[in-house]
Amino acid sequence: MNGPEIHLEVAPELRLFVAHGRRHGRTPVVTDGSSTLGHVVESLGIPLTEAGELLVDGRPAPASHIPAAGELVQVRPVPRPQPVPGAPLRFLLDVHLGTLARRLRLLGVDAAYENEDPGDPALAALSAKERRVLLSRDRGLLHRREIWAGAYVYSDQPDAQLRDVLERFAPALAPWTRCTACNGPLAAADKDTVGPHLEHGTRRSYDVFAQCARCGRVYWRGAHHARLEAIVAEAVRDFGPVAG
């Protein structure tokens, strides 16, 4: 770029996206004189999904603003909880977020996910088609213009990832109502009906079952239930209430 020089100030929450030299205080940025403020922000490495209010000389400005010489641009993070237009709130997760997808489903949150990577163009198109918030740790994917809405997942640890998404979007929780394998709805199931799908020991030891209406998977309170219950209890305690 070889044009007007502006001054940039990035919020601490967003500094991981920019070069080390721009992470502290105000730094000069030379623009080309024709690119929008949104383009300038993205060119520095910040996905617009993560940029909240943009201030120019202390006043809110749209991403379409053309920066002029000497302007001070401040980039703030998105608000939390972040409002998302339209309803219902639904998510789409990339191939690297399988554990997060299963935990969101455990809480009854609509979370589309496939084990095989369909590729960035297909994910972006599905986000737009189904109006889903695309969750990813791939910054390049979140730069794609065609996505309907997106969010960067800041941690690589499932516990922190779940808290991040619940805090940011405040989805309605409905624990134990979705299949963790396929995202389909669960319904109470009669023991005699699901019996053919069960091992003998399971049939003998358990009486309460649920079954996915989409894939047919059967659920019961098995050996891992205590761990799952702890995940649910923490989420409800910190991010409830549970949907009625």
GUKE-826540 format. One record per residue (C-alpha): residue in one letter; x, y, z. Coordinates in pm, whole numbers, plus 50000, padded with zeros to 5 digits. Layout:
<pts>
<r a	xx X	yy Y	zz Z>
...
</pts>
This chain:
<pts>
<r m	xx 50000	yy 50000	zz 50000>
<r n	xx 50120	yy 50353	zz 49922>
<r g	xx 49867	yy 50610	zz 50032>
<r p	xx 49727	yy 50787	zz 50340>
<r e	xx 49873	yy 50688	zz 50675>
<r i	xx 49628	yy 50618	zz 50955>
<r h	xx 49680	yy 50521	zz 51317>
<r l	xx 49549	yy 50186	zz 51438>
<r e	xx 49458	yy 50073	zz 51788>
<r v	xx 49347	yy 49712	zz 51831>
<r a	xx 49160	yy 49589	zz 52139>
<r p	xx 49363	yy 49347	zz 52355>
<r e	xx 49122	yy 49060	zz 52275>
<r l	xx 49204	yy 49091	zz 51904>
<r r	xx 49580	yy 49137	zz 51918>
<r l	xx 49654	yy 48769	zz 51856>
<r f	xx 49539	yy 48823	zz 51497>
<r v	xx 49785	yy 49099	zz 51410>
<r a	xx 50162	yy 49110	zz 51369>
<r h	xx 50362	yy 49150	zz 51690>
<r g	xx 50462	yy 49503	zz 51599>
<r r	xx 50098	yy 49617	zz 51602>
<r r	xx 49994	yy 49456	zz 51929>
<r h	xx 50071	yy 49741	zz 52167>
<r g	xx 49928	yy 50091	zz 52157>
<r r	xx 49876	yy 50291	zz 51842>
<r t	xx 50067	yy 50195	zz 51531>
<r p	xx 50086	yy 50360	zz 51189>
<r v	xx 49927	yy 50184	zz 50890>
<r v	xx 49972	yy 50300	zz 50533>
<r t	xx 49657	yy 50243	zz 50323>
<r d	xx 49602	yy 50264	zz 49947>
<r g	xx 49350	yy 50548	zz 49971>
<r s	xx 49063	yy 50349	zz 49817>
<r s	xx 49014	yy 50038	zz 50027>
<r t	xx 48737	yy 50030	zz 50285>
<r l	xx 48800	yy 50021	zz 50657>
<r g	xx 48674	yy 49662	zz 50661>
<r h	xx 48931	yy 49563	zz 50399>
<r v	xx 49210	yy 49736	zz 50593>
<r v	xx 49112	yy 49554	zz 50914>
<r e	xx 49104	yy 49218	zz 50736>
<r s	xx 49436	yy 49285	zz 50561>
<r l	xx 49593	yy 49314	zz 50905>
<r g	xx 49474	yy 48961	zz 50988>
<r i	xx 49156	yy 49033	zz 51186>
<r p	xx 48850	yy 48845	zz 51054>
<r l	xx 48551	yy 49078	zz 51043>
<r t	xx 48359	yy 48813	zz 51237>
<r e	xx 48574	yy 48915	zz 51536>
<r a	xx 48565	yy 49292	zz 51487>
<r g	xx 48290	yy 49467	zz 51677>
<r e	xx 48247	yy 49842	zz 51677>
<r l	xx 48489	yy 50037	zz 51455>
<r l	xx 48570	yy 50386	zz 51576>
<r v	xx 48725	yy 50659	zz 51362>
<r d	xx 48852	yy 50952	zz 51569>
<r g	xx 48626	yy 50833	zz 51849>
<r r	xx 48307	yy 50804	zz 51643>
<r p	xx 48143	yy 50481	zz 51519>
<r a	xx 48210	yy 50416	zz 51150>
<r p	xx 48084	yy 50148	zz 50910>
<r a	xx 48316	yy 49891	zz 50757>
<r s	xx 48253	yy 50067	zz 50424>
<r h	xx 48428	yy 50386	zz 50543>
<r i	xx 48734	yy 50489	zz 50337>
<r p	xx 49008	yy 50586	zz 50585>
<r a	xx 49166	yy 50929	zz 50540>
<r a	xx 49515	yy 51044	zz 50634>
<r g	xx 49571	yy 51096	zz 51004>
<r e	xx 49257	yy 50920	zz 51125>
<r l	xx 49272	yy 50716	zz 51441>
<r v	xx 49100	yy 50380	zz 51390>
<r q	xx 49007	yy 50173	zz 51697>
<r v	xx 48894	yy 49814	zz 51650>
<r r	xx 48685	yy 49675	zz 51933>
<r p	xx 48585	yy 49310	zz 51987>
<r v	xx 48232	yy 49185	zz 51930>
<r p	xx 48001	yy 49230	zz 52231>
<r r	xx 47925	yy 48937	zz 52456>
<r p	xx 47665	yy 48802	zz 52442>
<r q	xx 47670	yy 48867	zz 52068>
<r p	xx 47331	yy 48921	zz 51904>
<r v	xx 47276	yy 48712	zz 51591>
<r p	xx 47007	yy 48816	zz 51343>
<r g	xx 46724	yy 48576	zz 51278>
<r a	xx 46615	yy 48264	zz 51462>
<r p	xx 46671	yy 48000	zz 51565>
<r l	xx 47038	yy 48018	zz 51661>
<r r	xx 47219	yy 47732	zz 51489>
<r f	xx 47585	yy 47644	zz 51445>
<r l	xx 47809	yy 47478	zz 51186>
<r l	xx 48149	yy 47349	zz 51299>
<r d	xx 48452	yy 47266	zz 51088>
<r v	xx 48616	yy 46923	zz 51089>
<r h	xx 48860	yy 47012	zz 51370>
<r l	xx 48589	yy 47084	zz 51629>
<r g	xx 48428	yy 46742	zz 51673>
<r t	xx 48444	yy 46737	zz 52053>
<r l	xx 48292	yy 47084	zz 52075>
<r a	xx 48013	yy 46977	zz 51839>
<r r	xx 47929	yy 46675	zz 52056>
<r r	xx 47924	yy 46887	zz 52372>
<r l	xx 47696	yy 47147	zz 52216>
<r r	xx 47462	yy 46869	zz 52108>
<r l	xx 47474	yy 46724	zz 52459>
<r l	xx 47335	yy 47058	zz 52576>
<r g	xx 47062	yy 47052	zz 52312>
<r v	xx 47224	yy 47315	zz 52088>
<r d	xx 47180	yy 47266	zz 51712>
<r a	xx 47535	yy 47198	zz 51592>
<r a	xx 47592	yy 47065	zz 51240>
<r y	xx 47922	yy 46879	zz 51192>
<r e	xx 48071	yy 46616	zz 50962>
<r n	xx 48370	yy 46392	zz 51034>
<r e	xx 48504	yy 46441	zz 50681>
<r d	xx 48620	yy 46785	zz 50571>
<r p	xx 48393	yy 46911	zz 50290>
<r g	xx 48631	yy 47200	zz 50215>
<r d	xx 48611	yy 47570	zz 50289>
<r p	xx 48382	yy 47664	zz 49995>
<r a	xx 48126	yy 47398	zz 50093>
<r l	xx 48129	yy 47502	zz 50460>
<r a	xx 48082	yy 47868	zz 50371>
<r a	xx 47799	yy 47783	zz 50131>
<r l	xx 47623	yy 47567	zz 50392>
<r s	xx 47654	yy 47847	zz 50649>
<r a	xx 47478	yy 48080	zz 50405>
<r k	xx 47217	yy 47828	zz 50291>
<r e	xx 47109	yy 47718	zz 50639>
<r r	xx 47185	yy 48048	zz 50817>
<r r	xx 47423	yy 47887	zz 51061>
<r v	xx 47701	yy 48052	zz 51259>
<r l	xx 48024	yy 47895	zz 51133>
<r l	xx 48263	yy 47809	zz 51418>
<r s	xx 48627	yy 47757	zz 51329>
<r r	xx 48987	yy 47805	zz 51435>
<r d	xx 49078	yy 47861	zz 51068>
<r r	xx 49117	yy 48236	zz 51025>
<r g	xx 49124	yy 48206	zz 50647>
<r l	xx 48788	yy 48031	zz 50644>
<r l	xx 48632	yy 48313	zz 50845>
<r h	xx 48749	yy 48566	zz 50586>
<r r	xx 48523	yy 48413	zz 50320>
<r r	xx 48259	yy 48662	zz 50213>
<r e	xx 47983	yy 48408	zz 50153>
<r i	xx 47950	yy 48285	zz 50512>
<r w	xx 47628	yy 48400	zz 50680>
<r a	xx 47788	yy 48452	zz 51022>
<r g	xx 48100	yy 48318	zz 51183>
<r a	xx 48311	yy 48311	zz 51497>
<r y	xx 48669	yy 48224	zz 51577>
<r v	xx 48709	yy 47961	zz 51850>
<r y	xx 48991	yy 48100	zz 52060>
<r s	xx 49107	yy 47792	zz 52251>
<r d	xx 49225	yy 47450	zz 52141>
<r q	xx 49090	yy 47290	zz 52461>
<r p	xx 48732	yy 47153	zz 52451>
<r d	xx 48635	yy 47279	zz 52797>
<r a	xx 48745	yy 47635	zz 52714>
<r q	xx 48594	yy 47613	zz 52365>
<r l	xx 48252	yy 47526	zz 52507>
<r r	xx 48262	yy 47809	zz 52759>
<r d	xx 48373	yy 48051	zz 52486>
<r v	xx 48078	yy 47966	zz 52260>
<r l	xx 47821	yy 47963	zz 52541>
<r e	xx 47943	yy 48297	zz 52676>
<r r	xx 47959	yy 48460	zz 52333>
<r f	xx 47623	yy 48348	zz 52194>
<r a	xx 47415	yy 48250	zz 52499>
<r p	xx 47221	yy 47976	zz 52315>
<r a	xx 46914	yy 47826	zz 52481>
<r l	xx 47011	yy 47502	zz 52653>
<r a	xx 46803	yy 47183	zz 52638>
<r p	xx 47029	yy 46906	zz 52775>
<r w	xx 46978	yy 46544	zz 52670>
<r t	xx 46749	yy 46631	zz 52377>
<r r	xx 46990	yy 46584	zz 52083>
<r c	xx 47187	yy 46293	zz 51948>
<r t	xx 47556	yy 46360	zz 52004>
<r a	xx 47638	yy 46149	zz 51698>
<r c	xx 47417	yy 46309	zz 51431>
<r n	xx 47244	yy 46613	zz 51589>
<r g	xx 46900	yy 46457	zz 51551>
<r p	xx 46624	yy 46483	zz 51815>
<r l	xx 46602	yy 46232	zz 52100>
<r a	xx 46280	yy 46083	zz 52233>
<r a	xx 46205	yy 45847	zz 52518>
<r a	xx 46217	yy 45485	zz 52401>
<r d	xx 46051	yy 45170	zz 52531>
<r k	xx 46295	yy 44906	zz 52651>
<r d	xx 46126	yy 44632	zz 52452>
<r t	xx 46142	yy 44843	zz 52134>
<r v	xx 46516	yy 44916	zz 52156>
<r g	xx 46601	yy 44576	zz 52302>
<r p	xx 46735	yy 44432	zz 51973>
<r h	xx 46994	yy 44711	zz 51961>
<r l	xx 47131	yy 44639	zz 52309>
<r e	xx 47391	yy 44405	zz 52452>
<r h	xx 47258	yy 44153	zz 52702>
<r g	xx 47430	yy 44324	zz 52996>
<r t	xx 47278	yy 44659	zz 52904>
<r r	xx 46928	yy 44513	zz 52879>
<r r	xx 46971	yy 44355	zz 53220>
<r s	xx 47117	yy 44663	zz 53394>
<r y	xx 46917	yy 44957	zz 53256>
<r d	xx 46551	yy 45044	zz 53215>
<r v	xx 46543	yy 45404	zz 53090>
<r f	xx 46635	yy 45469	zz 52727>
<r a	xx 46618	yy 45736	zz 52459>
<r q	xx 46654	yy 45694	zz 52085>
<r c	xx 46750	yy 45930	zz 51804>
<r a	xx 46468	yy 45982	zz 51557>
<r r	xx 46719	yy 46041	zz 51277>
<r c	xx 46990	yy 45775	zz 51306>
<r g	xx 46831	yy 45532	zz 51553>
<r r	xx 47114	yy 45542	zz 51806>
<r v	xx 47004	yy 45434	zz 52154>
<r y	xx 47110	yy 45615	zz 52474>
<r w	xx 47108	yy 45514	zz 52840>
<r r	xx 47284	yy 45620	zz 53160>
<r g	xx 47596	yy 45414	zz 53114>
<r a	xx 47950	yy 45427	zz 53247>
<r h	xx 48024	yy 45773	zz 53106>
<r h	xx 47705	yy 45937	zz 53232>
<r a	xx 47864	yy 46093	zz 53540>
<r r	xx 48122	yy 46276	zz 53328>
<r l	xx 47856	yy 46399	zz 53087>
<r e	xx 47632	yy 46502	zz 53375>
<r a	xx 47915	yy 46715	zz 53512>
<r i	xx 47953	yy 46895	zz 53178>
<r v	xx 47578	yy 46961	zz 53166>
<r a	xx 47558	yy 47075	zz 53528>
<r e	xx 47843	yy 47324	zz 53484>
<r a	xx 47694	yy 47467	zz 53163>
<r v	xx 47348	yy 47506	zz 53315>
<r r	xx 47491	yy 47663	zz 53630>
<r d	xx 47705	yy 47917	zz 53444>
<r f	xx 47510	yy 47974	zz 53122>
<r g	xx 47150	yy 47869	zz 53186>
<r p	xx 46858	yy 47885	zz 53203>
<r v	xx 46738	yy 47572	zz 53030>
<r a	xx 46488	yy 47624	zz 52750>
<r g	xx 46130	yy 47547	zz 52845>
</pts>
